[in-house]
Amino acid sequence: MEKVRLTFENYEMNSFEILMYKKNRTPVWFFVKIAPIRNEQEKVVLFLCTFNDITAFKQPIEDDSYKGWGKFARLTRALTSSRGVLQQLQPTVHKGENVHKHSRLTEVLQLGSDILPQYKQETPKTPPHIILHYCAFKTTWDWVILILTFYTAIMVPYNVSFKTKQNNVAWLVVDSVVDVIFLVDIVLNFHTTFVGPAGEVISDPKLIRMNYLKTWFVIDLLSCLPYDVINAFENVDEGISSLFSSLKVVRLLRLGRVARKLDHYIEYGAAVLVLLVCVFGLAAHWLACIWYSIGDYEVINEETNVARKDSWLYMLGEMAGTPYRFNATGTGRWEGGPSKDSVYITSLYFTMTSLTSIGFGNISPTTDGEKIFAVAMMMIGCE
């Protein structure tokens, strides 16, 4: 008992032979093995204790079925009927055996929550073209896809709200490269293992293809279509261009697939804090784009061609020294107004103060549409 207590206190791996008694005072010998299980932070979270009955080794069973048997024969029968004892006595790692081990960096950065515990991990036999879902390459690739997904989550609503048509060659090349990477991700998903319902690693190519086609293939295919190339043509209608750009928001559904796999990061306080900050910033960015769209829609009345001077966008132009003006001799349209950089910073500032329920009042809603949206933001902030 003292050895067992010290084993638990020192977080060690050890094995013992323990003698116990049944209710009828029959002695039973157990071979007990204690193994500490550690998490990603090398902290022991539980102990795995295995018990194997080795009474046959200590005291061969004497009953009617064994009468007439020799002592060696009884021991041989006890050994062959207890495979668990034989397995316990065998060495766990043989010399020259190739054992697959994960690096600590891979385990910490791994996005998949379906990785098996260390004491259950085995190297499955996979075909040459099949990639293990928990290997270092797939882990790095998943982080690249996650970063590009956040890039899409930031740029798509900005381009749709501020109507920035992608005529810039540099941005067009960047977005095209992103589309190609998402297309490559589809190909890799057709060759990546997954964890089945029973906890086993599925490496059969046919099962992998069927599983991917039934789950994420359609969403991933829609997310990698070259919408920016279509928008680059001058003869594309502005409404159709905005529709194509909005369809790229389908990529944000990938965040749901990643979010459900981040549960093993909950024990890291810093990781949770960073995740909350990112989610808050992304929500504020989306709301800022919507806030600008409402102001841009209401600042000029398309039917009467009159500017609403109580709109926050009109008042921002007056304060910034770039007011709206009507070009009566030229285009016959309203021109001027604050720059897009100033408008975005102001929109983000307003959404941040509304979500945090601070509200300094220097930017305030005045129209009915702006007030309704401000109320919705404050309700979101209260949650």
Number of C-alpha atoms within 10 A of each C-alpha: 8 6 11 14 10 11 17 16 9 9 18 15 15 15 17 14 14 14 12 11 10 8 6 6 8 8 13 16 19 16 18 18 17 19 19 18 17 15 15 14 10 9 11 14 9 13 16 11 13 13 18 16 16 22 16 17 13 11 12 16 14 10 7 7 8 14 9 9 11 10 10 10 12 17 18 13 13 18 16 11 11 14 11 15 17 13 10 15 10 10 9 8 9 9 7 6 7 9 10 10 10 12 10 12 11 16 18 14 15 24 26 22 17 17 17 14 10 12 9 7 15 13 11 13 10 15 11 7 10 18 19 20 24 22 14 17 12 20 20 16 14 19 15 13 18 17 12 18 21 16 13 20 21 18 17 18 22 20 16 19 19 16 15 12 18 19 14 10 10 10 12 17 14 11 21 18 13 19 19 15 17 22 17 12 18 18 11 16 22 20 23 21 23 24 16 12 8 6 11 14 22 19 22 16 17 11 14 18 16 12 16 17 13 9 10 15 17 12 14 19 15 16 23 21 18 18 21 21 14 16 22 16 13 10 8 12 11 13 10 12 20 21 14 18 22 16 14 21 19 16 22 16 14 18 15 10 13 17 13 12 15 17 13 16 18 12 12 11 10 11 13 15 12 11 16 12 12 13 12 14 16 15 17 22 24 19 22 25 22 20 23 23 16 18 20 16 11 20 20 20 11 11 6 7 12 13 17 16 13 13 20 23 27 22 20 20 18 15 11 12 11 16 16 21 12 15 12 9 7 7 9 10 14 15 12 12 19 20 11 12 9 13 19 19 12 18 23 21 16 24 27 22 18 24 22 13 14 11 16 10 10 9 17 15 21 11 16 9 14 19 13 11 16 20 13 13 20 18 13 13 16 10 6
